[in-house]
């Protein structure tokens, strides 16, 4: 078992990203075996502690928050980085620092957000100072136990029942740090910290991505140049987060030297997602959306609750505390109509939700650096049409955009297979594009050709 995991971990950390598409099923199978044998607790944790108790001291922000600017560090501590629970069967070639930093919510209020900074052991082989990638993760869930900065310590989270979570981004991050990129990963607002995670909120998550980069630049004793180059990277929820960050950067973080953004499968228009999510493996994420809306815009709560069935109320109550795997295993392939008293598409086309959903649309503002958008033409979860329109909107404003359409044909659509496989297949392309931006190579925009 140890020999098998060691070989897989080495492949996961150092092989080209496309190779992980072939290995991921084996990795998950091995991980499930580890869970079946019993998941090791985090180093230093008392096994009798209630789930998450060992994290409370760090993740509970001071009240009130200390004065400061967005991106200022509130607290830091060393972070144990593992690819699997024991920490002995493969490792990141980097040291980790857990961070809590100031950010700004959708209403302009200061908020504490957590994350992780990865300092590579390997030198940066490219031009200029070591570059920083601010990485936004795909959907992890809405429970605090799903926060990436917690999963990096555990490899696999398991408490009881269906509450199991894997760090789905670890293969990309391990590859990036092995290639000399410094990485900072935000947990987003309310994920890990008190409060509700404002899932897919355009402003909150875009600002959290930018403030994570600021926080990393302000960490003491790192080789990062405070004025050095920054790139933004994200897939799915993370693709939307970095797309938002790209267009917010000129006004919100003009001092950051953003050189490019890789946005894979960005949900640029949330209203388009409902029919795609309906009846799919990921239908439960609608609970995340609605919980996040209520948290960010409390005035929408009466309108939402008024249109929910008892099953809809149960969906919101349960998903608020779940990670993505449990949500999938609980709600996969259900239809949205059982949760609402009227057509949910009609609900989001009426006030007050119409205006709130419209606030989440990305593409109204011009990024000040090149953007690479990657989307599968037949993506069964995050539609290609919205990603394509985002590229067109930015092109119309004069942005340097390269739009790449992955043409993998439809396959088991309601499982969202193409959505995830596209990321694995095209990740290497995206990483090369990012490296080219750090090395100052010319871009190849294709506005007017997609």
N, C-alpha and C positions, 0 to 999 in steps of 0.2 A: 504493500500500500504506500509506504513512504517513498520507495523508488519511483512508483508511478506518478505520485503527486510532484515529486521533484522535477521529473522530466517535463510534466505539463506546465508547472510554474515557470520553468525556464523558457519554454516556448511562449507562454503567455506574456512574459515580460520583455522578451528580446526579439521575437520573430516579427516579420512584417505583419501589419494589422490584418491583411487579407487572409493570412494563415489561420487566424483565430476563428474565422467563420467555420473552418473544418474542425477545430478543436473544442469549440464552445459547448457542444452537446456532451462531449466526454467530460469536460470540466464540471459541468452541472451534475452529471451522474456521480462523479467522485465526491463532489461537495455534499450531495444528498447522503452518500454513504457515511461521510464524516458526521453529518447531523444525526443519522440513525445510531451512530455509536456514542453520541453525546457530544455537544458542543462545549469546548473549553471556555470558561469565563475569561474576561479580560484580566491581564496580569494585574495583581494587586487587589482584585475585587473579592469580596467575601461571597461565596456561592449562596449564602443564605439571604443576601440582600434582595429586596424587591427589585424587579427589573428596572434598570435605569437609575437606581439610587446613586451608584458610583459616579454618575455624570452630573448630579444636581448642583454641586458646588460650583463647577466651572460654568455650566450652561444657564444658571440663574443670574441675570444681569443685575448690576447695582441699581438701586432705586432711591433717588433719581439717577439717571445716567450722568456721568461726569461731563463737564463742558468740553466742547471740542468740535472738530470738523468731520464731515463725512470721510470715512476711511481711517480715522484715528483708531489706534489700538486701545481696547479697554483692558484686555488681559491676554496672556499667552501661556502656554505650557508645552513641554515636549509631547509629541504624539507617537505612540507605538504604531508602526505601519506593518500590516501583515496581509498576505494574500489568502491565508486560511487560518482557522482559529488558533492553532498551536503556535504559529509564528516561526516554526522550525522547518517547514517544507516549502521554502521559496520566499523571496523577499523583494521589495522594491529596492533599487539601487539609489536610495535617497534617504535623507533624514526628514522627519516630519515635525511640524509645529502646529499645534491647535491654536486658533486665534478667535477672539471675539472683537468685533470692530463696530464702529458707528456707521449706520446707513440711514436711509430715509424711506419712509413708507409711501403709499400711494397718495396720501393726503399732505405730504410734506413734513411729517413729524419725525423726529429722530427716533431710531430704533436700534437695538443691539442685534447683530447677526453673527453667526459663528461660521467657521470654515477651517480649512487645512492648507498649510503651505508645505510644498515638497522642495527640498534643496537637493539637487542631484549630486551624487558622488563623482560622476563622470564630467569631464570638462566639456564646454560648449565648443564644437568643432567648426562652427560657422564664423561669419564676420561679426565684428563688434563685440560689445559686452554680452554676458549671458542674458538671453531674452526670457520674458515671462509670458506664460499663457494663463489667462483667467478663464477657467473651464466651468461651464454650467452643466449640471448633470440632467439626464433624462428623468422621467417620472420615477420617484422613489417611494412615494406615498405621502401620507399626511400626519402619521404618528411621529412623535419625537424620536422614537427608536430607529426611524428610517434615515435620519440625518447622515449624509455621507461621512462627516467627520467622526461619527461613532462607528460606522461600518468599516472605515479604514483600520480601526483598532481591532475589529473582530473577524474580518474576512467573511464570516457568516453570522448573522444574528438569528437566534432562536430562543423564544421564551416558552411558549406552550401552544398547543393546538395548531393553528395555521399561521401563527406569527413567525414567519421565517423570511429573511431578507438576505440577498447577496449584493455585494458591491459591483453592480453591473458595469461600471466604467473602469474597473481596475486594470483591464488589459490595455486600454488606450493610455491611461496614466502611467503605468509601468513602462510602456514603450517610449513615451515622451521623455520621462526622466532618464531612461537609459540612453537616449540620444542627446542629453544635455540641456533640455528645456527645463527651466524652473516652472512649477505649476502652482497655482492657487485655486482652490475649489470652494465656492460658496455653498453654504447649506440653504440659502434663501431665508426670507423672513418667516419666522415662526416654525421652522423645522429644526428641532433640537432644543430651541429656546421656548419659553412660555408663550402661549397664544396659539392661534390657528395659522397654519401655513397658508399664505395667500397664493394658492396654486395658480400659476399661469397669469398672474397679474403683471401686465406689461411694464408699468412704471416701477413697482417694487422690485421685481426680479432684475430688470435692467440695471437699476441703481445698485442693487446688491452685487452684481457682477463687477461693475466699475469700482465700487468701494472695496471689494476684495483685492483688486489690483493695487489700489492705493495703499491698503493695509500691508500687503506684501512688500511694497516699495519702502514702507516706513518701519519694517522690522529691523531691529539692530543686528549688526554682525552677520549680514548676508553679503554676497558678492554682487548683488543687484545694483545697478546704477539707478538712482532715484529718478533720473530723466531718461532711462533706457527704454527700449522698444517693448511694446505689449501687443499681444494678439488675443483675440477672443474666440473661443471654441465651444460649440454646443450642439447637441442632437435632441430632437423632439421637444419636450419642454425646454431643455437647454438651448436648442436651436432658436426658439422664440425668445428666450432670455438674452442671448448674445445679439440677436437681431435688434431687439429693443435697445440693448446697451450701445450697439453701433450707432444708432441714430440719436441716442441721448447724449453720447460722449461730447459732441461739440459744445453743448450748453451746460451739461452737468459736470463733466470732468475734462475741461479743455486742456489741462496741464498734462494729461496722460498722452504719451506718444504711441497712440494706437496705429499699428501698421497694417492690420487686416483682420477680417472676421470670417470664420468658417461656420456657417449656419446650415446644419443638416436637418431636413424635414421640419422647418420652422412652422408652428401653428400661427400663421399671421392673421387669421380671421377666425375667431372662436365660434362664430355662428355656423360656419361650414362644417364644424366637427361633429355636431349632434347626429346627423343621419349616418355618418361614418361609424360613430361609436355605437349606435343602436344595434343590438343583437350581436355585438362583437365580444371578443375576449376582454376588451378594455372598457366595457360599458360603465363599470363602477367609477371611472375617473370623473364622471359627471357629478358624483358626490363631492369629489375634491373641488371641482369648479364652484359649485354652489356654496360649499362651506367657506371657500376663499372669498367669494363675493360678499357673503354676509359679514365676514370678518373685516374686509376692507371698506365696505359700504353698508353699514348697519341699517340704513334707511330702506334697503331692498328686502330685509328679512320678512316683513309682513306679506309682501307680494309673493315671495318664494314659498313661504309656509302655507299660504292660502291655497296654493295650487298643488300641494303634495298629498298623495294618498298616505295611508299608514305605512305602506311599504317604502314610500319616498322619504318619510320622516326617519324610518329605520335606516335607510341608505345613508342619509346625512349623518346620523348619530354614529353609525359603525365606521364608516370610511374615515371619519375625522381622526381615528386612532389606529388606522391600519397602514401597513406597508403594501406596496403594489402587488406582491405575490398573493397576500391574503385577500386583497380586493378582487384579484382575478379569480382565485379559487372559490370565492363566495358568490360573485355576481356574473361570471362569464356567460355570455350568450343570452342574457336576459334582454328584454325589450324595454325601452324607456317608458313606453306608455303605461306600464304597470306602476310607475312611480309618480305619475302626474294625473291630475283630474282633467286636463285638457292637453291638446297637442303641444308638446314641449317646444316645437319650432315656432308655434304661434306665441307662446309665452315670451320667448326672447325677442320677438318682433314687436312687443308692446312695452310701453313704459311701466315701471321704471327700468326694466332690464335692458330694453333696447339701447338706451343711452350708455348704460354701464358696459354692455358688451361692445358697443362701438368704441368706447374708450380703450379697449384692449387691442384694437386693430393696429398692426405695425405697417409702416410704409409712408407715413405722413411727413417724416422729417429726413433730412439728408445726412447720411454718414459722412465723416470727413476722412475716411480711409477705404481702400478696396474691400469688396465683399465677395465671397464665394458661397453661392447657395446650391445645395445638393438636395434633389428630391426625386423619388421614384414616380414615374408617370402613373402607376397604378397603386400608389400607396393607399392601403385600405383604411387607414386611421387618421393621418394628417394629410389632407388632400393636396395633390400637386397643383391644382388650380390656384389655391391661395398663395402657395410659395412662388409660383410663376408670376402672379399679380404683384407680389412684393418686389420681385426683381424688376418688373416693368415700372412700378411706381418709383423705385429708386433711380432707374435709368432716366426716367423723365425729368428727374431733378439734377441729373448730371453726375450721378455716382458711378464709380468704376465697379461694374458688376460682372462677374462671370457666373452664369447659370448652367448647371450641369444636370441633365435629365438622365437618371438611371432607367434603363429600358427593360429590367427584369420583368417578365410577364406575370400576370396575376397567378397567385398560388395560395390556396386555403385562406381566402381573404379575411374571413371573420376571425382568424387567429392573428392577424396583423403581421404575418410572416414577412411580407415584403418591406414593411416599415422598418423592422429591426435588421433584416439581412442587408438592406441597402447601406446602412451605417457600417456594418462590418466589411462589406465589399469595397465601399468608397472611402473608408477612413484613411487608407494609405495615400490616396489621391489628395485628400484634404490636408494631411500632414506635410506632404511635399509642397503644397501651395503655401502653407504657413511658413515653412522653412525658407521658401523663396522670398517671402515678404521680409523676413528677418535678414536675409542676405542681400536685399536691395535689388533683386532681379526684376525685369520688366513684367508687368501684368499682361493678361490676355483677355480683356473684357469682350463680351459678345452681345452687348446691348443691340437690339434690333434684329437679333437672330434667334430669339427663343419666344 
